[in-house]
């Protein structure tokens, strides 16, 4: 499988494969589930890329480019948490925890539909390989429980 084909398959699995759980299935023991759909993506930098260059590209090229191409992402709460310190001995194979919160299942579905457009997915894949290691990318749809 060619690297580009592998990336397209990876992108399809990451962005289109995860299905949100129904709100009624909440298992929050203490606190309340937050409304909307939240995804967590763990990204690692491309081998040979400094953390500074990885962050610069992600923040100044990828984020604005993705938000311009994906309207639902432009409306979403889109946070990047770059790893600073880790507990001694804690294994870590990623450099950023990306959170995307969509206000509703409809917004999440719109994002998935937009990212399945060949022109959008091609741009995402072409840009990701410039700064990140797609083989280490993991995306999850999560249920967030909030205690106040």
C-alpha positions in Angstrom: 0.0 0.0 0.0 1.4 3.4 -1.0 2.0 6.0 1.8 -0.7 8.3 0.4 -3.2 5.4 0.2 -2.3 4.4 3.8 -2.9 8.0 4.9 -6.2 8.2 3.1 -7.3 5.0 4.8 -6.1 6.3 8.2 -7.9 9.5 7.7 -11.1 7.8 6.8 -10.9 5.5 9.9 -10.0 8.4 12.2 -12.6 10.9 11.1 -15.4 8.8 9.8 -15.2 5.6 11.7 -15.9 6.6 15.3 -19.6 6.9 16.2 -20.7 9.0 19.2 -22.6 7.2 22.0 -26.2 8.2 22.6 -26.6 10.7 25.4 -29.0 8.4 27.2 -26.1 5.9 27.5 -24.3 8.2 29.9 -22.3 6.4 32.6 -21.1 9.4 34.5 -21.1 8.3 38.2 -20.6 11.8 39.6 -21.2 14.9 37.6 -23.0 15.3 34.4 -22.2 14.4 30.8 -21.4 17.5 28.7 -23.6 18.1 25.7 -22.3 17.7 22.2 -19.7 15.4 20.7 -16.0 15.5 21.8 -13.1 13.9 20.0 -9.5 13.5 21.4 -6.7 13.1 18.9 -3.1 12.2 19.9 -0.6 13.4 17.3 3.2 12.8 17.2 5.6 14.9 15.2 7.3 13.6 12.1 10.7 12.0 12.8 13.4 14.7 12.5 10.9 17.6 13.2 11.6 19.7 16.3 8.8 20.3 18.8 9.0 24.0 18.0 8.6 23.4 14.2 5.8 20.9 14.8 3.9 23.3 17.0 4.5 26.2 14.6 3.2 24.3 11.6 0.2 22.9 13.4 -0.8 26.3 14.8 0.0 28.5 11.8 -0.8 26.3 8.8 -2.8 23.2 9.8 -5.3 24.8 12.2 -6.3 27.8 10.0 -6.3 25.6 6.9 -8.5 23.0 8.4 -10.9 25.6 9.9 -11.2 27.3 6.5 -12.1 24.1 4.8 -14.3 22.5 7.4 -17.0 25.0 8.6 -18.2 22.7 11.4 -14.6 22.8 12.8 -14.5 26.5 12.5 -17.5 26.6 14.8 -16.2 23.9 17.2 -14.2 24.4 20.4 -10.8 23.3 18.9 -8.0 23.0 21.5 -4.4 21.8 21.2 -2.6 20.7 24.4 1.1 20.4 23.7 2.9 18.0 26.0 5.2 19.8 28.5 6.3 17.6 31.3 5.4 14.0 31.9 5.5 11.9 35.1 9.0 10.3 35.3 8.9 6.9 33.6 5.6 7.6 31.9 5.7 6.3 28.3 4.7 8.9 25.8 4.6 8.6 22.1 2.7 11.8 21.1 3.3 15.5 21.3 -0.1 17.0 21.4 -3.6 16.1 22.7 -6.1 17.7 20.4 -9.7 18.2 21.6 -12.6 19.0 19.3 -16.0 19.7 20.8 -18.9 19.9 18.4 -22.1 21.5 19.7 -24.3 18.6 18.4 -24.3 15.3 16.6 -25.4 17.3 13.5 -22.3 19.5 13.7 -20.1 16.3 14.1 -21.9 14.7 11.2 -21.3 17.8 9.1 -17.5 17.7 9.9 -17.4 14.0 9.0 -19.2 14.7 5.7 -16.9 17.6 4.8 -13.7 15.6 5.6 -14.9 12.8 3.2 -14.8 15.3 0.3 -11.8 14.2 -1.8 -10.4 17.8 -2.0 -10.6 18.3 1.7 -9.2 14.9 2.7 -6.4 15.3 0.2 -5.4 18.6 1.7 -5.5 17.2 5.2 -3.4 14.2 4.4 -0.9 16.3 2.4 -0.5 18.7 5.2 -0.3 16.2 8.0 2.6 14.4 6.5 4.6 17.7 6.5 4.7 17.9 10.3 3.2 14.8 11.9 3.7 11.0 12.0 0.3 9.5 10.8 1.3 6.0 12.0 1.1 7.3 15.6 -2.1 9.2 15.2 -5.0 8.0 17.3 -8.5 9.6 17.5 -11.3 8.8 19.9 -14.9 10.0 20.4 -15.2 10.4 24.2 -17.9 11.0 26.7 -16.9 13.8 29.0 -18.2 13.9 32.6 -18.0 17.3 34.3 -18.1 17.7 38.1 -18.6 21.2 39.4 
